[in-house]
Amino acid sequence: MTEATPPMMDCDQAMAELDDFLRAELSVELIDRMEAHLARCGHCRQVGTYERAFRARLERLDAGRCCPEALRARITALLAREAGTS
């Protein structure tokens, strides 16, 4: 008995799964289908490349940054005040 080949992914499916693909949150089967689609579809490959670069840029910009202490103190005070009135 031979295993059936999964159906090819279309562009709508690829775009719907792209975020999970880039976060490595797809099943092995969906990863294989996505990679096959990206190998043959220039448009989706271009979107994927852009998204990957955009996310990498955001991560670099955010590296080492945290909430300013003054803002952290205001949020903590507001949360404490709200917890006290609930």
Stockholm file with secondary structure:
# STOCKHOLM 1.0

chainA/1-86         MTEATPPMMDCDQAMAELDDFLRAELSVELIDRMEAHLARCGHCRQVGTYERAFRARLERLDAGRCCPEALRARITALLAREAGTS
#=GR chainA/1-86 SS CCCCCCCCCCHHHHHHHHHHHHTTCSCHHHHHHHHHHHHHCHHHHHHHHHHHHHHHHHHHHHTTCCCCHHHHHHHHHHHHHHHHHC
#=GC SS_cons        CCCCCCCCCCHHHHHHHHHHHHTTCSCHHHHHHHHHHHHHCHHHHHHHHHHHHHHHHHHHHHTTCCCCHHHHHHHHHHHHHHHHHC
//
